[in-house]
Amino acid sequence: MGLRFYNTLTRKVDPFEPLEPGHVRLYTCGPTVYNAAHIGNFRAYVFEDLLRRYLKFKGFRVTQVMNLTDVDDKTIKGAREAGLSLNDFTRQFKDMFFEDVKTLNVEPAEHYPAATDHIPEMIGLLEQLMKKGFAYRSEDGSIYFSIKKFPAYGRLAHLDLSGLKAGARVAQDEYEKENAADFALWKAWDEKDGEVGWEAPWGRGRPGWHIECSAMSMKYLGESFDIHTGGVDNIFPHHEDEIAQSEAATGKPFVRFWLHCAHLIVDGRKMSKSLGNFYTLRDLLGRGYSGREIRYELMATHYRQWLNFTFDSLQAARAALDRLDEFRRRLDLASAGSVAGRMPSWVEVARAGFVAAMDDDLNISGALGALFDMVHAGNKAMDAGETDGAAARAALDAFADMDRVLGLLQSAQGTADAAIQGLVARRQQARAEKNWPEADRLRKELLALGWTVKDTPRGPQLKKA
């Protein structure tokens, strides 16, 4: 059936093809850098990374833009309370964000535009909206978008605007559907903004949150592009407002596919500091979990389903990765020195199942199911002596190919080189000859080189120390 996604705009699963053959232009809502990102934020970033990786797996060139919101109500308030300039305040959280996504093995986007570096583009977009009559200046000097001038307003969030009060305005960046009203494109400077402000033809002020993403996405991806993602909480007002102001300015469709991931909850409840269940990535690392274990947990539930995060599920992620590591080590040993031959049938079936599941709106549960079916069938084949070195190498190559999408199978533990594998083989030979002193010496040599070896009924398990 080919690649297809659930499109929030159409409320159905649509077949996907990019506007430009072979090239996908993708915008992913990035962090508002006023605090350390929490695991709910990273659920969205890992989903977006899975999407990016799978598009590349399918042969597309991807241009991804992820914005950094470094001026809005929250960042200004945080800087003021910390007694820092806006730039000094946000820089620490930008650095933290990039460290965290690296820990989670999230591939870098092609562009990370910061809002404060793109004020001229925002002013230019505002001038277009005012010239076309979609924006107006209020009494205090702020600029608002008139939603009654844009009849398609509300189609993404499926809003009923019959009760809308004419001329009603909302100044804050975030608000609920029942408060739908003309929204701020530019906020006139006041004393709460302190030193934060830019000169514009209509007076000093700062951009509203929504205009930032429209200006930055269109600068790097064009006036119409393929995919825009974010959390379900971004559907309204943020993405609804992006569509309105972008299409009003250009007269062109803004985005073809809107993909939104569901919320993360913790132990069945909304994550909250007051409930004591609020976690940053660093909190989990401090409890001894690795980046790839956390990545697995954040990835393993379909992006449109609520993810119930628990420490039991993190332990299950650890066990699942251990099983994959053990299987990979068996393939490493079995394929040592071999060139890939014909792919075993159990690999072909697994790979086809993996692709079919991922083609179906990134069905990660089905994809992981196919992968673990491969592990089961492969272990059974190796136990029965039905897999030679060439077949094991072909299986290992397929395993690595699927990891281009998952980004976790080979990342954290490392892969042993031929010299290490040779020491393991020599130790196995010493054990077979009951030469226990030599086997123990080789075990210590491996440990000195940074590897531990565990003897199991299925053979030695090699693991980075």
RORO-420235 format. One line per field, with one value per residue: residue number from 0; residue in three letters; x, y, z of N, C-alpha, C in turn. Coordinates in steps of 0.2 Angstrom, whole numbers. Example, Ala and Ser with C-alpha at 12.3 -4.5 7.8 and 13.67 -1.06 7.14 Angstrom:
BEGIN
seq: c(0,1)
type: c(ala,ser)
nu: c(66,64)
nv: c(-28,-11)
nw: c(39,35)
cau: c(62,68)
cav: c(-22,-5)
caw: c(39,36)
cu: c(66,64)
cv: c(-16,0)
cw: c(39,39)
This chain:
BEGIN
seq: c(0,1,2,3,4,5,6,7,8,9,10,11,12,13,14,15,16,17,18,19,20,21,22,23,24,25,26,27,28,29,30,31,32,33,34,35,36,37,38,39,40,41,42,43,44,45,46,47,48,49,50,51,52,53,54,55,56,57,58,59,60,61,62,63,64,65,66,67,68,69,70,71,72,73,74,75,76,77,78,79,80,81,82,83,84,85,86,87,88,89,90,91,92,93,94,95,96,97,98,99,100,101,102,103,104,105,106,107,108,109,110,111,112,113,114,115,116,117,118,119,120,121,122,123,124,125,126,127,128,129,130,131,132,133,134,135,136,137,138,139,140,141,142,143,144,145,146,147,148,149,150,151,152,153,154,155,156,157,158,159,160,161,162,163,164,165,166,167,168,169,170,171,172,173,174,175,176,177,178,179,180,181,182,183,184,185,186,187,188,189,190,191,192,193,194,195,196,197,198,199,200,201,202,203,204,205,206,207,208,209,210,211,212,213,214,215,216,217,218,219,220,221,222,223,224,225,226,227,228,229,230,231,232,233,234,235,236,237,238,239,240,241,242,243,244,245,246,247,248,249,250,251,252,253,254,255,256,257,258,259,260,261,262,263,264,265,266,267,268,269,270,271,272,273,274,275,276,277,278,279,280,281,282,283,284,285,286,287,288,289,290,291,292,293,294,295,296,297,298,299,300,301,302,303,304,305,306,307,308,309,310,311,312,313,314,315,316,317,318,319,320,321,322,323,324,325,326,327,328,329,330,331,332,333,334,335,336,337,338,339,340,341,342,343,344,345,346,347,348,349,350,351,352,353,354,355,356,357,358,359,360,361,362,363,364,365,366,367,368,369,370,371,372,373,374,375,376,377,378,379,380,381,382,383,384,385,386,387,388,389,390,391,392,393,394,395,396,397,398,399,400,401,402,403,404,405,406,407,408,409,410,411,412,413,414,415,416,417,418,419,420,421,422,423,424,425,426,427,428,429,430,431,432,433,434,435,436,437,438,439,440,441,442,443,444,445,446,447,448,449,450,451,452,453,454,455,456,457,458,459,460,461,462,463,464)
type: c(met,gly,leu,arg,phe,tyr,asn,thr,leu,thr,arg,lys,val,asp,pro,phe,glu,pro,leu,glu,pro,gly,his,val,arg,leu,tyr,thr,cys,gly,pro,thr,val,tyr,asn,ala,ala,his,ile,gly,asn,phe,arg,ala,tyr,val,phe,glu,asp,leu,leu,arg,arg,tyr,leu,lys,phe,lys,gly,phe,arg,val,thr,gln,val,met,asn,leu,thr,asp,val,asp,asp,lys,thr,ile,lys,gly,ala,arg,glu,ala,gly,leu,ser,leu,asn,asp,phe,thr,arg,gln,phe,lys,asp,met,phe,phe,glu,asp,val,lys,thr,leu,asn,val,glu,pro,ala,glu,his,tyr,pro,ala,ala,thr,asp,his,ile,pro,glu,met,ile,gly,leu,leu,glu,gln,leu,met,lys,lys,gly,phe,ala,tyr,arg,ser,glu,asp,gly,ser,ile,tyr,phe,ser,ile,lys,lys,phe,pro,ala,tyr,gly,arg,leu,ala,his,leu,asp,leu,ser,gly,leu,lys,ala,gly,ala,arg,val,ala,gln,asp,glu,tyr,glu,lys,glu,asn,ala,ala,asp,phe,ala,leu,trp,lys,ala,trp,asp,glu,lys,asp,gly,glu,val,gly,trp,glu,ala,pro,trp,gly,arg,gly,arg,pro,gly,trp,his,ile,glu,cys,ser,ala,met,ser,met,lys,tyr,leu,gly,glu,ser,phe,asp,ile,his,thr,gly,gly,val,asp,asn,ile,phe,pro,his,his,glu,asp,glu,ile,ala,gln,ser,glu,ala,ala,thr,gly,lys,pro,phe,val,arg,phe,trp,leu,his,cys,ala,his,leu,ile,val,asp,gly,arg,lys,met,ser,lys,ser,leu,gly,asn,phe,tyr,thr,leu,arg,asp,leu,leu,gly,arg,gly,tyr,ser,gly,arg,glu,ile,arg,tyr,glu,leu,met,ala,thr,his,tyr,arg,gln,trp,leu,asn,phe,thr,phe,asp,ser,leu,gln,ala,ala,arg,ala,ala,leu,asp,arg,leu,asp,glu,phe,arg,arg,arg,leu,asp,leu,ala,ser,ala,gly,ser,val,ala,gly,arg,met,pro,ser,trp,val,glu,val,ala,arg,ala,gly,phe,val,ala,ala,met,asp,asp,asp,leu,asn,ile,ser,gly,ala,leu,gly,ala,leu,phe,asp,met,val,his,ala,gly,asn,lys,ala,met,asp,ala,gly,glu,thr,asp,gly,ala,ala,ala,arg,ala,ala,leu,asp,ala,phe,ala,asp,met,asp,arg,val,leu,gly,leu,leu,gln,ser,ala,gln,gly,thr,ala,asp,ala,ala,ile,gln,gly,leu,val,ala,arg,arg,gln,gln,ala,arg,ala,glu,lys,asn,trp,pro,glu,ala,asp,arg,leu,arg,lys,glu,leu,leu,ala,leu,gly,trp,thr,val,lys,asp,thr,pro,arg,gly,pro,gln,leu,lys,lys,ala)
nu: c(4,11,19,10,1,-8,-17,-19,-26,-35,-41,-40,-31,-19,-11,6,16,29,29,39,47,56,61,58,51,51,44,47,41,51,59,53,64,65,67,73,70,57,52,40,41,52,46,39,50,57,48,47,60,60,51,58,70,64,58,70,75,66,71,70,76,79,74,75,68,69,63,69,62,65,60,46,31,35,49,53,48,55,68,68,65,76,86,93,100,89,96,107,99,92,102,108,98,96,109,108,97,102,112,104,97,106,111,99,101,95,94,103,94,93,92,91,83,83,71,74,84,77,69,67,62,49,43,42,33,22,20,15,3,-4,-5,-13,-25,-28,-23,-23,-20,-20,-27,-16,-5,-1,-2,-14,-22,-35,-48,-60,-58,-53,-60,-58,-53,-50,-51,-42,-42,-55,-65,-80,-86,-97,-102,-93,-86,-87,-73,-66,-51,-36,-22,-12,0,-4,-20,-37,-49,-62,-59,-56,-51,-47,-29,-13,-1,10,17,15,28,30,33,35,42,55,72,69,65,60,62,49,39,27,30,39,42,38,38,23,20,15,18,31,35,28,36,49,48,44,54,65,59,50,35,25,25,29,27,21,25,21,16,-1,-6,-2,-11,-21,-19,-9,-5,-16,-16,-5,-7,-18,-12,-1,-7,-15,-6,1,-8,-7,-8,-2,4,4,3,-1,5,3,8,2,-1,11,9,12,13,-1,-6,-7,8,16,24,19,13,24,29,36,48,64,75,88,85,81,93,101,96,101,98,100,103,98,89,79,76,70,59,52,49,42,28,15,14,2,-5,-8,6,10,21,31,42,43,40,52,61,57,60,74,77,72,81,93,90,90,104,110,107,112,126,128,126,137,148,145,146,159,172,166,158,143,130,116,100,93,77,70,74,71,57,55,60,52,40,43,44,32,24,29,27,13,8,18,19,25,24,20,32,42,38,40,53,57,52,61,72,68,66,79,88,83,86,100,103,100,110,108,112,125,141,140,126,123,130,122,110,115,118,105,99,106,102,88,90,94,82,77,87,94,99,113,119,123,131,141,151,160,177,187,198,194,184,191,199,188,184,196,196,184,188,198,190,183,193,195,205,206,214,220,208,203,213,212,199,201,210,201,193,202,203,191,179,166,163,151,146,134,121,118,130,144,141,145,149,150,161)
nv: c(-6,6,21,29,41,46,60,75,85,80,70,57,42,45,42,45,56,67,85,89,77,64,72,77,90,95,101,103,106,114,116,127,137,139,131,115,103,91,73,71,81,75,64,68,73,61,54,62,60,47,47,55,47,36,41,43,30,25,31,44,61,72,87,95,106,112,123,135,142,156,168,173,173,165,164,177,180,171,175,188,185,177,187,189,193,190,182,177,169,160,153,143,133,130,124,113,106,102,93,84,78,72,62,54,49,56,61,75,90,98,112,123,136,150,160,174,177,179,190,201,193,190,202,206,197,201,213,210,204,214,223,216,216,207,209,220,235,237,247,248,247,235,221,212,197,195,184,183,187,177,164,150,147,137,124,114,111,108,118,126,141,148,155,165,180,196,205,201,198,189,190,182,169,155,147,142,132,137,150,156,168,184,184,188,195,203,210,225,234,233,238,226,218,223,224,218,219,225,236,241,245,249,252,249,232,215,198,188,171,162,168,167,153,152,161,157,143,145,152,143,131,135,142,133,116,99,91,94,93,90,90,85,95,106,108,117,133,135,128,130,144,146,141,150,163,160,156,166,176,171,166,153,134,129,118,101,88,85,79,73,69,60,63,60,51,48,34,32,45,63,71,80,92,94,82,74,67,71,72,75,71,70,67,54,48,50,40,29,24,22,32,25,16,24,30,19,16,28,27,15,14,18,33,40,36,37,38,28,31,21,15,2,-1,5,-4,-15,-11,-11,-25,-29,-23,-29,-42,-40,-36,-48,-56,-50,-51,-65,-66,-59,-67,-78,-74,-70,-65,-68,-66,-58,-68,-76,-70,-77,-85,-82,-70,-62,-62,-56,-43,-39,-38,-28,-17,-16,-13,-1,7,9,22,23,12,7,-3,-15,-15,-18,-30,-38,-37,-44,-56,-60,-61,-72,-83,-83,-86,-99,-105,-104,-112,-124,-126,-122,-110,-103,-94,-85,-83,-78,-66,-59,-58,-50,-38,-35,-33,-21,-13,-11,-4,8,15,13,17,12,-1,-3,7,11,1,-3,-11,-25,-27,-36,-41,-42,-51,-62,-64,-69,-80,-88,-90,-97,-109,-113,-115,-126,-136,-137,-130,-121,-111,-103,-99,-91,-81,-75,-70,-60,-52,-47,-40,-30,-23,-17,-25,-36,-54,-66,-82,-92,-104,-103,-99,-87,-71,-55,-40,-22,-15)
nw: c(0,2,9,22,32,47,45,54,48,39,46,43,37,26,10,7,-2,-6,-10,-19,-29,-21,-10,6,15,31,46,63,79,91,107,120,127,142,153,158,147,148,150,144,133,127,122,111,103,101,93,82,77,74,64,54,52,47,35,28,27,18,7,4,3,17,23,38,49,65,77,89,102,109,113,121,131,142,142,144,156,164,162,168,182,185,184,173,156,142,132,139,149,141,134,142,143,130,127,136,130,118,122,128,118,110,119,118,106,95,79,71,66,50,51,65,69,79,87,90,81,70,68,58,47,53,55,42,37,45,39,27,30,36,25,17,24,34,47,61,70,88,101,111,103,99,87,79,73,63,64,59,46,39,33,34,46,60,55,57,70,71,75,82,78,79,91,92,98,91,87,99,108,112,121,127,124,125,125,128,118,120,121,109,98,91,88,95,85,86,100,109,117,135,152,159,150,150,145,133,117,100,86,76,61,67,80,95,101,103,95,94,99,89,76,75,72,59,51,52,47,34,29,28,22,12,6,5,12,16,29,45,62,80,97,103,110,104,93,94,102,93,81,73,72,66,53,49,48,39,27,25,22,11,2,-2,1,17,24,20,27,44,58,74,91,105,122,136,150,168,177,175,178,175,172,184,194,207,210,212,201,190,178,171,158,164,177,175,170,181,190,185,172,155,140,128,134,139,127,120,128,126,113,110,110,100,92,92,102,120,131,144,156,166,179,179,166,160,165,158,146,147,148,136,127,131,127,113,111,115,105,94,97,96,82,78,82,75,62,61,51,39,23,18,13,5,11,25,26,37,41,29,30,43,40,30,37,46,38,32,43,48,37,38,45,54,63,76,86,78,70,80,84,73,73,85,82,73,80,89,79,73,84,86,74,74,86,81,72,59,53,44,43,32,31,44,43,34,40,51,44,40,52,56,46,50,62,57,57,70,79,90,92,91,97,110,117,109,96,95,89,76,83,96,95,91,103,111,104,105,119,120,114,123,134,129,129,142,148,160,167,156,150,160,160,147,149,158,151,141,149,153,141,141,140,145,148,147,151,143,140,126,121,122,130,125,131,133,145)
cau: c(0,15,19,4,1,-14,-16,-24,-30,-41,-44,-39,-24,-18,-5,11,21,31,28,45,49,62,63,53,52,48,45,46,41,56,58,53,70,65,68,75,64,55,51,35,44,56,42,38,56,59,43,49,66,58,48,64,74,60,58,77,76,62,75,69,81,75,76,71,69,67,64,70,58,69,57,39,29,38,56,54,46,60,74,67,65,83,90,98,97,86,101,110,95,90,107,109,93,98,114,105,93,107,116,99,95,112,110,94,103,91,98,102,90,97,92,89,83,81,66,77,88,73,64,66,57,43,41,40,27,17,18,11,-4,-7,-6,-19,-31,-29,-20,-24,-16,-25,-26,-10,0,0,-5,-18,-24,-43,-49,-66,-56,-50,-65,-56,-50,-53,-52,-37,-45,-63,-68,-86,-85,-104,-102,-87,-88,-84,-68,-63,-44,-32,-15,-7,2,-8,-27,-41,-53,-67,-57,-54,-52,-41,-23,-8,5,15,15,18,32,28,38,37,47,62,76,67,60,63,59,45,36,21,32,43,38,41,33,19,23,13,21,38,35,27,41,55,47,43,61,69,56,46,28,21,29,26,25,22,23,21,11,-8,-8,0,-16,-24,-20,-3,-4,-22,-15,1,-11,-21,-7,3,-11,-18,-1,4,-13,-6,-9,4,6,0,2,0,6,3,9,-2,3,14,7,16,9,-8,-8,-4,15,16,29,15,12,31,30,39,55,68,80,93,82,81,100,103,93,105,95,104,99,95,84,74,73,66,53,48,47,39,21,13,14,-5,-8,-5,11,10,27,32,49,43,41,59,65,56,65,81,77,71,88,98,89,93,111,113,106,117,132,128,127,144,152,143,148,166,176,162,155,136,127,109,97,89,70,67,76,66,50,55,61,45,35,45,43,24,21,31,23,6,8,24,16,31,22,21,39,46,35,43,60,58,50,67,77,66,68,86,91,81,90,107,103,99,115,106,115,132,143,137,119,123,132,117,106,117,117,98,98,109,98,82,93,94,76,76,93,95,101,120,122,126,135,147,152,167,181,189,203,190,180,197,200,182,185,201,193,179,192,202,185,182,199,195,211,203,219,220,201,202,218,208,193,204,213,195,191,206,201,184,173,165,160,146,145,127,119,118,137,147,138,150,146,155,161)
cav: c(0,12,25,33,44,49,67,78,90,77,66,50,40,47,40,51,58,74,90,88,70,62,77,79,96,93,106,100,111,112,118,134,136,143,126,109,99,85,67,72,84,71,59,71,73,54,52,65,57,40,49,57,41,31,44,42,23,24,34,52,66,75,94,96,112,112,129,136,147,159,174,172,175,161,165,184,180,167,179,193,182,175,193,188,195,185,178,173,165,155,150,138,128,128,119,107,103,98,88,79,75,68,57,50,47,59,64,82,93,102,119,125,143,153,166,180,178,180,196,204,189,190,209,206,193,205,219,207,203,221,226,212,217,202,211,227,238,239,254,249,247,228,219,206,194,195,177,183,188,170,159,143,147,132,118,109,109,107,123,129,148,151,159,169,187,200,209,198,197,186,192,177,164,149,148,136,133,142,157,158,176,187,183,193,194,207,213,231,234,237,238,219,216,225,226,214,222,226,241,239,251,251,253,244,227,208,194,183,164,159,171,164,147,153,165,152,137,147,154,137,126,137,144,126,111,93,88,98,89,92,87,86,101,111,108,123,137,136,126,133,151,146,140,156,168,159,155,173,180,169,163,146,130,130,111,95,83,87,73,75,64,60,65,56,52,44,29,33,52,68,72,86,93,94,75,71,62,75,69,77,66,70,64,47,46,50,34,23,22,24,36,21,13,29,31,13,17,34,26,9,15,21,40,43,33,40,33,28,30,19,13,-5,-1,6,-10,-20,-8,-13,-32,-30,-21,-35,-48,-38,-36,-55,-59,-47,-54,-71,-65,-56,-72,-83,-71,-68,-67,-70,-61,-59,-72,-76,-68,-82,-84,-79,-62,-59,-62,-50,-36,-37,-36,-22,-11,-15,-10,6,11,10,27,22,7,4,-10,-20,-16,-21,-37,-41,-38,-49,-63,-62,-64,-79,-87,-83,-90,-106,-108,-105,-117,-130,-126,-120,-104,-103,-87,-80,-81,-74,-59,-56,-56,-45,-33,-33,-30,-15,-9,-9,0,15,18,13,21,10,-8,-4,13,12,-4,-3,-17,-28,-28,-43,-43,-44,-57,-67,-66,-73,-87,-92,-91,-103,-115,-115,-119,-133,-140,-137,-126,-115,-105,-99,-96,-85,-76,-72,-66,-54,-48,-44,-35,-24,-20,-14,-30,-42,-60,-70,-89,-94,-110,-101,-96,-81,-64,-50,-33,-17,-15)
caw: c(0,2,15,24,39,49,44,58,44,36,51,41,35,19,7,7,-7,-5,-16,-23,-29,-18,-5,11,19,38,52,70,84,95,114,122,131,148,158,156,144,152,146,139,128,123,118,104,99,98,88,76,75,71,57,50,51,42,28,25,26,12,1,4,6,22,26,44,53,72,80,96,105,114,116,122,138,147,143,147,163,167,163,173,188,186,184,168,150,139,129,144,152,136,131,146,141,123,128,139,125,113,126,130,112,109,124,116,99,90,73,71,60,46,53,71,69,85,86,91,75,64,69,52,44,56,53,35,37,48,35,22,33,37,18,14,28,39,53,63,76,93,105,114,98,97,81,80,67,63,62,55,39,37,34,35,53,64,51,59,77,71,80,81,79,79,96,93,100,86,90,105,107,117,121,129,119,125,128,127,112,121,121,102,97,87,92,95,81,89,107,111,123,141,157,160,145,152,139,127,112,94,83,70,58,71,86,98,104,102,91,97,98,83,70,75,68,52,48,51,43,27,27,26,19,7,8,6,13,17,35,51,68,87,102,102,113,99,88,96,96,90,74,70,71,60,46,47,46,34,21,23,19,4,-3,-4,6,21,25,18,32,51,62,81,95,111,129,140,157,172,182,174,180,172,175,188,200,213,211,212,196,185,177,166,156,168,183,174,170,188,193,182,166,149,135,124,137,139,120,118,131,123,106,109,110,94,93,93,109,126,133,151,158,173,180,177,159,159,166,153,140,148,146,128,124,133,122,106,112,115,98,90,99,93,75,78,83,70,56,61,45,33,19,18,8,4,17,27,25,43,40,24,33,48,37,26,42,49,33,31,49,48,31,41,50,59,68,79,89,73,68,85,84,68,75,90,79,69,86,91,74,72,89,85,68,76,90,77,67,52,50,43,43,27,33,50,41,30,46,55,40,40,59,56,42,54,67,54,59,77,82,97,93,91,98,117,119,105,93,96,82,75,88,102,93,91,110,113,101,109,126,120,113,130,139,126,130,149,150,164,168,150,149,164,158,142,152,161,145,138,154,153,135,141,138,150,144,151,147,143,136,119,119,126,129,125,133,134,152)
cu: c(4,14,13,4,-6,-13,-22,-29,-36,-44,-44,-32,-24,-12,0,15,23,29,33,47,56,64,57,55,48,50,43,46,46,54,57,59,70,66,71,69,63,53,45,37,48,52,41,44,59,55,46,56,65,55,54,68,70,60,65,78,72,66,74,75,76,78,72,73,66,68,66,67,61,66,50,38,34,46,58,53,52,67,74,67,72,88,95,95,94,91,104,106,93,96,109,104,94,104,112,101,97,110,111,97,100,112,105,95,98,95,97,98,95,97,88,88,80,77,70,82,84,67,62,61,50,40,39,34,21,15,14,4,-8,-9,-13,-25,-33,-27,-22,-20,-22,-23,-19,-4,2,-4,-8,-21,-32,-45,-56,-64,-54,-55,-64,-53,-54,-54,-48,-40,-52,-66,-75,-86,-92,-105,-97,-89,-84,-79,-65,-56,-41,-25,-10,-6,-2,-15,-31,-46,-59,-66,-54,-56,-46,-35,-18,-2,11,13,19,22,29,33,40,42,54,66,74,63,64,59,55,42,30,23,36,39,42,36,29,22,22,17,28,39,33,33,47,54,47,50,65,66,51,39,23,26,25,23,26,20,23,16,4,-10,-6,-6,-19,-21,-14,-3,-10,-20,-9,-3,-14,-17,-3,-1,-14,-12,1,-2,-12,-7,-2,7,2,-2,3,0,7,3,5,3,6,12,12,12,1,-11,-4,3,14,21,25,14,18,32,33,46,58,72,85,91,83,88,103,101,96,102,99,100,95,89,78,71,69,59,49,46,43,32,20,12,7,-8,-4,0,11,17,28,39,49,43,48,63,63,60,72,82,76,78,93,97,91,100,114,112,111,124,133,129,134,148,151,146,155,170,173,159,147,134,120,105,92,81,67,69,72,59,50,56,55,40,36,43,35,21,23,28,16,7,12,21,22,30,23,28,43,44,39,50,61,56,57,72,75,68,75,90,89,85,98,108,103,105,114,108,122,134,141,130,119,125,126,111,108,117,110,96,100,105,91,84,94,88,75,81,94,99,109,123,126,132,142,147,159,171,183,194,199,187,185,198,194,183,190,199,188,183,196,197,184,187,200,202,208,208,219,213,201,207,215,203,196,207,207,193,195,205,194,178,173,162,157,145,137,126,120,125,138,143,144,147,151,155,159)
cv: c(6,16,29,35,46,57,71,83,87,72,59,49,41,44,46,51,65,78,89,81,69,66,79,85,95,99,102,105,109,115,125,134,141,138,120,105,93,79,67,76,79,65,61,71,66,52,55,63,50,42,51,51,36,34,43,35,22,28,41,56,70,82,95,102,111,119,129,142,151,166,173,174,171,163,172,184,176,171,185,190,180,181,192,191,189,180,174,167,159,150,143,132,126,123,113,103,99,93,82,75,70,62,52,48,50,63,72,85,97,110,119,133,145,159,172,182,179,185,199,200,189,197,209,202,197,211,216,206,209,224,222,212,212,204,218,229,240,245,254,248,240,226,212,203,193,189,177,184,182,165,152,142,141,125,112,107,108,112,125,136,152,156,164,177,192,205,207,197,193,188,187,172,158,150,142,138,138,149,159,165,178,187,187,191,197,211,219,231,237,235,230,216,218,227,222,218,224,232,239,245,253,252,247,238,220,204,190,176,162,161,168,158,148,156,160,146,139,149,148,132,128,139,138,121,105,91,93,94,93,88,89,93,107,113,115,126,138,134,129,140,151,145,146,161,167,159,162,177,178,167,156,141,129,123,106,90,86,81,76,69,65,62,59,57,47,40,31,40,57,70,79,86,92,87,71,66,66,74,73,71,65,66,56,44,45,43,28,21,25,28,31,17,18,30,25,14,23,32,20,9,20,29,43,40,36,35,34,26,27,16,5,-6,0,0,-15,-17,-11,-21,-33,-28,-27,-41,-46,-38,-43,-58,-56,-50,-61,-71,-63,-62,-77,-81,-69,-70,-68,-64,-63,-63,-71,-74,-74,-80,-80,-71,-59,-57,-56,-43,-34,-35,-29,-16,-10,-12,-2,10,13,15,26,17,3,-2,-15,-21,-19,-28,-41,-42,-43,-56,-65,-65,-71,-84,-88,-87,-98,-109,-109,-111,-124,-131,-125,-114,-103,-95,-82,-78,-77,-67,-56,-54,-50,-38,-30,-30,-23,-10,-6,-4,7,18,18,17,19,3,-8,2,13,7,-5,-10,-19,-29,-35,-45,-45,-50,-63,-69,-71,-80,-91,-94,-97,-109,-117,-118,-126,-138,-140,-134,-120,-109,-100,-96,-90,-79,-72,-67,-59,-49,-44,-38,-29,-20,-17,-18,-35,-48,-64,-77,-91,-101,-109,-98,-90,-75,-59,-43,-28,-16,-8)
cw: c(0,8,16,31,40,49,49,54,41,40,48,39,28,16,6,1,-6,-11,-21,-23,-25,-12,-1,15,26,43,58,75,90,102,115,128,137,154,154,153,148,148,142,133,123,119,111,100,97,93,81,73,71,64,52,48,46,35,24,23,19,6,0,6,11,23,32,47,60,75,87,98,110,116,115,129,143,148,145,154,167,168,168,180,190,186,179,161,147,135,134,148,147,134,135,144,134,123,131,134,120,116,127,123,109,113,121,109,94,85,73,65,56,48,60,72,76,83,86,85,69,64,62,48,47,55,46,34,39,43,29,24,34,30,16,19,33,46,55,69,81,96,108,110,96,91,82,73,68,60,58,47,36,38,36,42,57,61,54,66,77,76,77,83,79,85,97,94,95,90,96,103,113,116,123,124,119,128,125,121,114,121,114,101,93,91,91,90,83,95,108,117,129,146,159,156,146,146,133,123,105,90,77,67,63,78,89,101,103,98,96,95,91,77,70,70,60,48,47,47,36,24,24,22,13,10,8,7,15,23,41,57,75,91,101,105,109,94,88,102,91,82,70,68,65,53,44,44,40,27,19,20,12,-1,-5,2,10,21,23,23,39,55,70,86,102,117,132,147,162,177,182,176,176,175,178,193,207,215,213,207,189,184,171,164,161,175,182,173,177,192,189,176,160,144,130,127,137,132,118,122,128,116,105,109,104,96,94,99,115,128,141,154,165,173,179,170,157,160,161,146,141,146,139,125,125,128,115,106,112,108,93,91,96,86,74,78,77,63,55,54,39,29,18,12,7,11,19,27,31,44,35,27,38,45,33,31,45,44,32,37,49,42,34,47,56,65,71,83,84,71,73,86,79,70,80,87,75,75,88,85,72,77,88,79,70,81,86,72,60,49,50,43,38,29,39,48,38,35,50,51,40,47,59,52,46,59,64,56,66,81,89,98,94,94,105,119,115,101,93,89,82,80,94,101,93,98,113,110,104,116,126,118,119,134,136,128,138,152,154,165,162,148,153,163,152,144,155,156,142,142,154,146,135,140,144,145,149,147,148,139,128,117,124,125,130,126,135,142,155)
